[in-house]
Amino acid sequence: MTFTDTHCHLADPKLASTLPAVLAEAQAAGVARFIVPATSPKDWHSVAQLERPSENIHIALGIHPWFTDGLNEAAFQELESELIRHPQAWVGEIGLDFYGKEQTQTQRDTQIDVFIRQLTLAQHLNRRVIIHNLKATAAITAAVKTAGFTLGGIVHAFSGSVEEARILVKLGFKIGIGSLLLNPNTKKVRTVLQALDDMDFVLETDSPFMLGHETNTPANIRRIAKIAAELRGVPLAQLAEITEQNVDSLLHTFP
């Protein structure tokens, strides 16, 4: 019985400084595969250095919505070059974050423009994507359609409604269920998990984030999986088999 952490920032200094121990702990917990996203041009190189598909470490390169201000054309050219240099890399972490009430419409429009450009690039290069979505499902749906993006991927750390999850599934995405389950007060994500079909979700931690002052690690996938199995009323081994098949469908097959 093995698991995949479909979203872990292994290049983050909190994990990178002790990475061999982090991976060993994860493997001891049955976590045998990892997808490592980047967030900005500043970490593309460090993330790319971690790529080892033969050892089940896969990467994604992209520009997170927090880092979309002040980009120049050279950044997009560099991203395309890096993706061509790494033909198995996905595009991510990309997306939209409309959480902050202080955001201006100009800032949101910039996020949308950068997101659409990356979706278009992913479609052109035949790559999956990893999407960050905070209070932006309608805009994400519109952007996916505008870009003509059809290759799917993961909407990670999902915190929306059942209705939003179903909209995103219809667009070809798996729903990333993660460390929110470790907080017993997060009712919405539990409802979503129970409503999804078997083929619609994958597991993640978003390490080293999501646990307040505690450093999250990929080993916590097993804790997340146990809660998920209980919520769905299935044995842990069955939950592992379901989610691993879903990751396989993303990594090894295309529409």
N, C-alpha and C positions, 0 to 999 in steps of 0.2 A: 504494500500500500504506500503510494507516494503522492506528493502534492507539488503544485507549482505556485510560486509567488509571482503573480503576473504584474506586480508593480512594486518594485523596491529600488530605492535610490542608493545603490551600493557604492557609488562614487562620492557620496556625501562624506565629508570628513568624519562625521560621527560613526560611520561604518567602515570607511576606507582604512582608517588607522589600525583597525583590528580585523581586517577582512577575512584572513584565514580562519580565525576563531569564529567569526560570524557565520561563515559558510559551514564550518564543521558542526556548529550548534544546530544550524538549520537541517543539515543532512541527518543528524542524530534524531531529529524530530520528524523525519520522513519527507522533508522538503528537498526535492532533487532537481528542480528546474526553476529558473529565475528569468524574468524579463525586467531589464534595467532601462528606464527612460532618462533622457536628458531634459533640461529645462531652458537652457539658453546657450548662446555661442560659447560662453565661458566654460561650460562643462562638456562640450562635445568631445573634446580630446580625451578627457579622463574616462568618460563613459565608453568611448570607442575602444580604449585600451582593455576594457573588461570583456569585450566580445570573445566568447569561446563557445560557439555552437556545439562543438564536439563534447564539451563539458556541460552542456545545457545552460549556458549563460547567453541570453539573447539581449539585444539592445534596441533602443529606439532613439532617434535624434530629432529634435524639434525645438520650437520656441513656445514656452509656456505663456499663457495670457498675462501673467504678472510682469513679463519682460518684453512687452511689445512696444513700449514707448521708445522713440529715438532710434529705431532700426533704420539702417540704410540698405540700399540695393545690394551692397557687397555681402550682407549677412545672408540674404536669400541665395545668392550665387554660391556662397560657401556651404550652405546647407545642402544644396543640390550636389555639389562636388563631394561632400562627405558621404551622402547617401549612395552616390554612384561608387564611391570607394568601398562602401560596406553594403554589398548587394542583398544581404539578408536582414539588414536593419529595417525596423518599422519607422514611421514618422510619429514622434511624440516626445514629450508630452505637449500636446497642443490643445486648443479649445477656447472656452469663454468663461470668464469669472465676473458675474454681475452682482456679487455679494455686497460690495461696499456702497453704502448709500451716498457717499461723497463723490462717487465717480461722475464725471461729466459725460455727456453724450458723445463728445469728441473722443474721449478715451475708449468708450465702448465701440465706437465706429472703427477705431484703430485696431482693437482686438479682433473685430469681425473681419477686417481687411486682411490682417496677418493670418488668421485662421483659414480663410478661403484660399489664400495663396498656398498655404501648406497642404490643404486638402487637394488642391489642383495638382500640386507637385506629387503627392502620394499617388493620385490616380495615374499620372503620367508615368511614374516609375513602378507602378504595380505593387504598392506597399499597403499593408495594414496601418491603422493609426491607433494611438492611445489618446483619448479625449478627456480633458478636465472640464467639468460642467458644474458650475455653481449658479443656481437660479437663472439659467440661460437656455433651457431646453428648446423653447420656441425659436430662439435665434440660432441655436446649433442646428436644428432641423432645417431652417431656411438656408443656412450656409452650406450644409451638405448637399442640398438640392441645387443651389446656385453653382457650386463647384462641380456638380455632376459626379460626386464621389459615390462609388458603388462597392468598394472592396472590404468594407467592414473593419472590425477591430474591437476595442474595448472602451466603454465609457466607465472610467475608473472611479473608485470611492463613491459609488452612487448614493445620493441622499435625497432623491426626489420621491415623487409619488408613483403608485402602481401605473397610473395612466401615462405618466412621462416615460417610465421604463418600457412600457409596451410600444410607445411611439418609436423609441430608439431601437428596440429589437426589430421592429418592422423595417427600419433602415439598414439592418444587417449587423447590428452591434451586439456584443455580449455585455452584460452588466457586471461590473466589478464589485463584488461584495467583500468587504474587508473589515478593518479594525473598528468600525462603528459598532460591530456586533459585540465587541468586548465591553461596551458600555451598556449596562442593562436598561438604561433610560432611553435608549434610541429605539423608539417603537416603530417609526416609519420604515426603516430599512428592514426590520423583521417582517413587517407586512408585505413589503415588496418581495423579499426572498420567498415567502410562502406562496406568493401569487405566480411566480415565474415558472415556466416550463423547465424541465431538466436541461434542455439544450441552450438555455438563455443566459447562464451566468458562469463566472469564474471567480476564483479567490485571490485575494491580495492583502498586503499589509500596509503599503505606502510607507514602509520603513525609510528613515528613522522617525517619521512623523506620526501624528494621530493619538499619541498616548500622553499628552501633556508634557510634564517634566521627565517622564520615563522615556528612554531611548527604545523605540520599537525595532524589532528585528524580524527577519523572515521566519524564524522558528515559530513565531506566533501564528503562522498559518494553521498549525495543527489545532490550536485553541479555537481559532475562527471556524475551522472545519467541524469541530465537535459541536459547537453551538448551531452551526448551519444544519448539521445532520439531525440534531434534536428538533429544530424548528420544522424541518421538512418530514420528520417522522421516518427516517431511513437509517440503516446502520452506517457507521463512519466509513467503512470500506466501500459501500455503495456510493456514498457522497464523493469519495475520492475518485472512484472510477468515472462517475458522471463528469466531474469537473476536469479531470485529465483528458477525457475524450473531447471536451469543449476546447481546451487549449490546443490539443492536437489538430483540431479542425482549423484553428487559426494559423498555426505555425506551418502546417504541412500541406494544406489544400487551399485553393482559391476558387471563387465563384466562376 
